[in-house]
Amino acid sequence: MSEELGKYPFCIIKKDSVDDLGRAVLDGEERQLLAIPYKEFAMIIAEAPIKIYHPKKENVMNHQNTISAVMEQTDVIPMSFGNVFQSEEDIELLLQNLYENLQELFPQIEGRFEVGLKVIAKKEWLQEEMNNQSKAQKLKKKIENKSKEASYYDRIELGDFARNFMKSKGEEAAQAIFLPLAEIAASAKQTQTLGEKMLLNTSFLVDTEKEKEFDAKVNELYEQWEDKVEFKYTGPWPAYNFIDIKLEARKVQ
């Protein structure tokens, strides 16, 4: 008995904007990409078994790489990982339901790409900056001369001070790094930082014509801050963080 094939969506493009869609690797199998059109748009899909697609690292990376490959040729609105439809008619219905949103979204992302910048403080710099804080020094000395039980409230106070200290360093980095880049970008966002040393977790939507200017500014800022922080600069990506509607297909139950 042959396996039932559904439609696994990767992204939405303007119809006829790509000559050769190429192939995708989906759950370890190579599959031809196809376009299902609706008016001036088209969903890029692969025919694939109707099943649960587990979000292990390799599968998610292959999904993202497929979208990025299409993005090298045209503007895309990405679909989230692991969705699958039963039929072409279902894909057309989704495009019909999203049509007005797509008309609004495409002008916002056309000729633009997303990059990410994480700014992570170097441990030595943080320690040096912390040691320059007189209050921190006083709290550390109080703790050193007491037992763990006796210094309980002093430890809480030191923890609060450290959190406020990191918040102030994040605000300093936002003023010096995020804002100059945001002035060049078409749009910019700060999201929650991860880990104890991360000062900034940012995304920027950049016009293709400003790519060199933006990259040059990132390099300039890194040279100013390289003794204090590490930059993790990634992209170009589809505009994952700048799409206001969630484009999800019906998942297999």
Contacts in CASP RR format, 6 or more apart in sequence:
PFRMAT RR
TARGET T0000
AUTHOR 0000-0000-0000
METHOD contacts of the structure
MODEL  1
MSEELGKYPFCIIKKDSVDDLGRAVLDGEERQLLAIPYKEFAMIIAEAPI
KIYHPKKENVMNHQNTISAVMEQTDVIPMSFGNVFQSEEDIELLLQNLYE
NLQELFPQIEGRFEVGLKVIAKKEWLQEEMNNQSKAQKLKKKIENKSKEA
SYYDRIELGDFARNFMKSKGEEAAQAIFLPLAEIAASAKQTQTLGEKMLL
NTSFLVDTEKEKEFDAKVNELYEQWEDKVEFKYTGPWPAYNFIDIKLEAR
KVQ
3 49 0 8 1.000
4 49 0 8 1.000
4 50 0 8 1.000
5 47 0 8 1.000
5 48 0 8 1.000
5 49 0 8 1.000
5 50 0 8 1.000
6 47 0 8 1.000
6 48 0 8 1.000
6 49 0 8 1.000
6 50 0 8 1.000
6 84 0 8 1.000
6 85 0 8 1.000
6 86 0 8 1.000
6 87 0 8 1.000
7 36 0 8 1.000
7 43 0 8 1.000
7 45 0 8 1.000
7 46 0 8 1.000
7 47 0 8 1.000
7 48 0 8 1.000
7 84 0 8 1.000
7 85 0 8 1.000
7 86 0 8 1.000
7 87 0 8 1.000
7 88 0 8 1.000
7 90 0 8 1.000
7 91 0 8 1.000
8 26 0 8 1.000
8 45 0 8 1.000
8 46 0 8 1.000
8 47 0 8 1.000
8 48 0 8 1.000
8 53 0 8 1.000
8 82 0 8 1.000
8 83 0 8 1.000
8 84 0 8 1.000
8 85 0 8 1.000
9 43 0 8 1.000
9 44 0 8 1.000
9 45 0 8 1.000
9 79 0 8 1.000
9 83 0 8 1.000
9 85 0 8 1.000
9 91 0 8 1.000
9 94 0 8 1.000
9 249 0 8 1.000
10 24 0 8 1.000
10 33 0 8 1.000
10 44 0 8 1.000
10 45 0 8 1.000
10 46 0 8 1.000
10 63 0 8 1.000
10 66 0 8 1.000
10 67 0 8 1.000
10 70 0 8 1.000
10 78 0 8 1.000
10 79 0 8 1.000
11 43 0 8 1.000
11 44 0 8 1.000
11 67 0 8 1.000
11 70 0 8 1.000
11 71 0 8 1.000
11 76 0 8 1.000
11 77 0 8 1.000
11 78 0 8 1.000
11 79 0 8 1.000
11 238 0 8 1.000
12 41 0 8 1.000
12 42 0 8 1.000
12 43 0 8 1.000
12 44 0 8 1.000
12 76 0 8 1.000
12 77 0 8 1.000
12 79 0 8 1.000
12 95 0 8 1.000
12 98 0 8 1.000
12 102 0 8 1.000
12 247 0 8 1.000
13 35 0 8 1.000
13 41 0 8 1.000
13 42 0 8 1.000
13 44 0 8 1.000
13 70 0 8 1.000
13 74 0 8 1.000
13 75 0 8 1.000
13 76 0 8 1.000
13 77 0 8 1.000
14 40 0 8 1.000
14 41 0 8 1.000
14 42 0 8 1.000
14 74 0 8 1.000
14 75 0 8 1.000
14 106 0 8 1.000
15 35 0 8 1.000
15 37 0 8 1.000
15 39 0 8 1.000
15 40 0 8 1.000
15 41 0 8 1.000
15 42 0 8 1.000
16 42 0 8 1.000
17 73 0 8 1.000
17 74 0 8 1.000
17 75 0 8 1.000
18 35 0 8 1.000
18 70 0 8 1.000
18 73 0 8 1.000
18 74 0 8 1.000
19 73 0 8 1.000
21 32 0 8 1.000
21 33 0 8 1.000
21 34 0 8 1.000
21 35 0 8 1.000
21 44 0 8 1.000
21 70 0 8 1.000
22 32 0 8 1.000
22 33 0 8 1.000
22 69 0 8 1.000
23 30 0 8 1.000
23 31 0 8 1.000
23 32 0 8 1.000
23 33 0 8 1.000
24 30 0 8 1.000
24 31 0 8 1.000
24 33 0 8 1.000
24 46 0 8 1.000
24 62 0 8 1.000
24 66 0 8 1.000
25 31 0 8 1.000
25 62 0 8 1.000
25 65 0 8 1.000
25 66 0 8 1.000
26 46 0 8 1.000
26 48 0 8 1.000
26 53 0 8 1.000
26 59 0 8 1.000
26 62 0 8 1.000
26 63 0 8 1.000
27 48 0 8 1.000
27 53 0 8 1.000
27 59 0 8 1.000
28 58 0 8 1.000
28 59 0 8 1.000
28 62 0 8 1.000
29 48 0 8 1.000
31 46 0 8 1.000
31 47 0 8 1.000
31 48 0 8 1.000
32 46 0 8 1.000
32 47 0 8 1.000
33 44 0 8 1.000
33 45 0 8 1.000
33 46 0 8 1.000
33 66 0 8 1.000
33 70 0 8 1.000
34 44 0 8 1.000
34 45 0 8 1.000
34 46 0 8 1.000
34 47 0 8 1.000
35 42 0 8 1.000
35 43 0 8 1.000
35 44 0 8 1.000
35 45 0 8 1.000
36 42 0 8 1.000
36 43 0 8 1.000
36 45 0 8 1.000
36 88 0 8 1.000
36 91 0 8 1.000
36 92 0 8 1.000
36 95 0 8 1.000
38 92 0 8 1.000
38 95 0 8 1.000
38 96 0 8 1.000
38 99 0 8 1.000
39 95 0 8 1.000
39 99 0 8 1.000
41 95 0 8 1.000
41 99 0 8 1.000
41 102 0 8 1.000
43 79 0 8 1.000
43 91 0 8 1.000
43 94 0 8 1.000
43 95 0 8 1.000
44 70 0 8 1.000
44 76 0 8 1.000
45 85 0 8 1.000
45 91 0 8 1.000
48 84 0 8 1.000
50 84 0 8 1.000
50 86 0 8 1.000
50 252 0 8 1.000
51 84 0 8 1.000
51 252 0 8 1.000
52 252 0 8 1.000
53 59 0 8 1.000
53 81 0 8 1.000
53 82 0 8 1.000
53 84 0 8 1.000
55 81 0 8 1.000
55 82 0 8 1.000
59 81 0 8 1.000
60 81 0 8 1.000
63 81 0 8 1.000
63 82 0 8 1.000
64 81 0 8 1.000
67 76 0 8 1.000
67 78 0 8 1.000
67 79 0 8 1.000
67 238 0 8 1.000
68 236 0 8 1.000
68 237 0 8 1.000
68 238 0 8 1.000
70 76 0 8 1.000
71 113 0 8 1.000
71 236 0 8 1.000
71 237 0 8 1.000
71 238 0 8 1.000
75 106 0 8 1.000
75 109 0 8 1.000
75 110 0 8 1.000
75 111 0 8 1.000
75 112 0 8 1.000
76 238 0 8 1.000
77 102 0 8 1.000
77 105 0 8 1.000
77 106 0 8 1.000
77 109 0 8 1.000
77 238 0 8 1.000
77 239 0 8 1.000
77 243 0 8 1.000
77 247 0 8 1.000
78 238 0 8 1.000
78 239 0 8 1.000
78 240 0 8 1.000
78 243 0 8 1.000
78 247 0 8 1.000
79 247 0 8 1.000
79 248 0 8 1.000
79 249 0 8 1.000
80 246 0 8 1.000
80 247 0 8 1.000
80 248 0 8 1.000
82 251 0 8 1.000
83 248 0 8 1.000
83 249 0 8 1.000
83 250 0 8 1.000
83 251 0 8 1.000
84 249 0 8 1.000
84 251 0 8 1.000
84 252 0 8 1.000
85 91 0 8 1.000
85 94 0 8 1.000
85 249 0 8 1.000
85 250 0 8 1.000
90 249 0 8 1.000
90 250 0 8 1.000
91 249 0 8 1.000
94 249 0 8 1.000
95 102 0 8 1.000
98 245 0 8 1.000
98 247 0 8 1.000
101 245 0 8 1.000
105 243 0 8 1.000
105 244 0 8 1.000
105 245 0 8 1.000
108 239 0 8 1.000
108 242 0 8 1.000
109 205 0 8 1.000
109 238 0 8 1.000
109 239 0 8 1.000
109 242 0 8 1.000
109 243 0 8 1.000
111 207 0 8 1.000
111 208 0 8 1.000
112 186 0 8 1.000
112 205 0 8 1.000
112 206 0 8 1.000
112 207 0 8 1.000
112 208 0 8 1.000
112 239 0 8 1.000
113 205 0 8 1.000
113 206 0 8 1.000
113 208 0 8 1.000
113 211 0 8 1.000
113 235 0 8 1.000
113 236 0 8 1.000
113 237 0 8 1.000
113 238 0 8 1.000
113 239 0 8 1.000
114 203 0 8 1.000
114 204 0 8 1.000
114 205 0 8 1.000
114 206 0 8 1.000
114 235 0 8 1.000
114 236 0 8 1.000
114 237 0 8 1.000
114 238 0 8 1.000
114 239 0 8 1.000
114 240 0 8 1.000
114 241 0 8 1.000
114 242 0 8 1.000
115 203 0 8 1.000
115 204 0 8 1.000
115 206 0 8 1.000
115 214 0 8 1.000
115 233 0 8 1.000
115 234 0 8 1.000
115 235 0 8 1.000
115 236 0 8 1.000
115 237 0 8 1.000
116 202 0 8 1.000
116 203 0 8 1.000
116 204 0 8 1.000
116 233 0 8 1.000
116 234 0 8 1.000
116 235 0 8 1.000
116 237 0 8 1.000
117 177 0 8 1.000
117 181 0 8 1.000
117 200 0 8 1.000
117 202 0 8 1.000
117 203 0 8 1.000
117 204 0 8 1.000
117 218 0 8 1.000
117 231 0 8 1.000
117 232 0 8 1.000
117 233 0 8 1.000
117 234 0 8 1.000
118 198 0 8 1.000
118 200 0 8 1.000
118 201 0 8 1.000
118 202 0 8 1.000
118 231 0 8 1.000
118 232 0 8 1.000
119 173 0 8 1.000
119 177 0 8 1.000
119 198 0 8 1.000
119 199 0 8 1.000
119 200 0 8 1.000
119 202 0 8 1.000
119 225 0 8 1.000
119 229 0 8 1.000
119 230 0 8 1.000
119 231 0 8 1.000
119 232 0 8 1.000
120 197 0 8 1.000
120 198 0 8 1.000
120 199 0 8 1.000
120 229 0 8 1.000
120 230 0 8 1.000
120 232 0 8 1.000
121 169 0 8 1.000
121 197 0 8 1.000
121 198 0 8 1.000
121 199 0 8 1.000
121 228 0 8 1.000
121 229 0 8 1.000
122 197 0 8 1.000
122 227 0 8 1.000
122 228 0 8 1.000
122 229 0 8 1.000
122 230 0 8 1.000
123 197 0 8 1.000
125 227 0 8 1.000
125 228 0 8 1.000
125 229 0 8 1.000
126 169 0 8 1.000
126 197 0 8 1.000
129 165 0 8 1.000
129 169 0 8 1.000
130 136 0 8 1.000
130 162 0 8 1.000
130 165 0 8 1.000
131 137 0 8 1.000
133 161 0 8 1.000
133 165 0 8 1.000
135 161 0 8 1.000
136 158 0 8 1.000
136 161 0 8 1.000
136 162 0 8 1.000
136 165 0 8 1.000
139 154 0 8 1.000
139 157 0 8 1.000
139 158 0 8 1.000
139 161 0 8 1.000
140 158 0 8 1.000
142 151 0 8 1.000
142 154 0 8 1.000
143 151 0 8 1.000
143 154 0 8 1.000
143 155 0 8 1.000
143 158 0 8 1.000
146 154 0 8 1.000
166 196 0 8 1.000
166 199 0 8 1.000
169 199 0 8 1.000
170 193 0 8 1.000
170 199 0 8 1.000
170 200 0 8 1.000
173 199 0 8 1.000
173 200 0 8 1.000
173 225 0 8 1.000
173 229 0 8 1.000
174 190 0 8 1.000
174 200 0 8 1.000
176 221 0 8 1.000
176 224 0 8 1.000
176 225 0 8 1.000
177 200 0 8 1.000
177 221 0 8 1.000
177 225 0 8 1.000
178 188 0 8 1.000
178 190 0 8 1.000
178 200 0 8 1.000
178 202 0 8 1.000
180 217 0 8 1.000
180 221 0 8 1.000
181 188 0 8 1.000
181 202 0 8 1.000
181 204 0 8 1.000
181 214 0 8 1.000
181 217 0 8 1.000
181 218 0 8 1.000
181 221 0 8 1.000
182 188 0 8 1.000
182 204 0 8 1.000
184 206 0 8 1.000
184 210 0 8 1.000
184 213 0 8 1.000
184 214 0 8 1.000
184 217 0 8 1.000
185 204 0 8 1.000
185 205 0 8 1.000
185 206 0 8 1.000
185 210 0 8 1.000
185 214 0 8 1.000
186 205 0 8 1.000
186 206 0 8 1.000
186 207 0 8 1.000
187 204 0 8 1.000
187 205 0 8 1.000
187 242 0 8 1.000
188 202 0 8 1.000
188 203 0 8 1.000
188 204 0 8 1.000
188 205 0 8 1.000
189 202 0 8 1.000
189 203 0 8 1.000
189 204 0 8 1.000
189 241 0 8 1.000
189 242 0 8 1.000
190 200 0 8 1.000
190 201 0 8 1.000
190 202 0 8 1.000
191 201 0 8 1.000
191 202 0 8 1.000
191 203 0 8 1.000
191 241 0 8 1.000
192 201 0 8 1.000
193 199 0 8 1.000
193 200 0 8 1.000
193 201 0 8 1.000
194 201 0 8 1.000
199 229 0 8 1.000
203 240 0 8 1.000
203 241 0 8 1.000
203 242 0 8 1.000
204 214 0 8 1.000
205 239 0 8 1.000
205 241 0 8 1.000
205 242 0 8 1.000
206 214 0 8 1.000
206 236 0 8 1.000
218 231 0 8 1.000
218 233 0 8 1.000
221 231 0 8 1.000
222 231 0 8 1.000
225 231 0 8 1.000
END
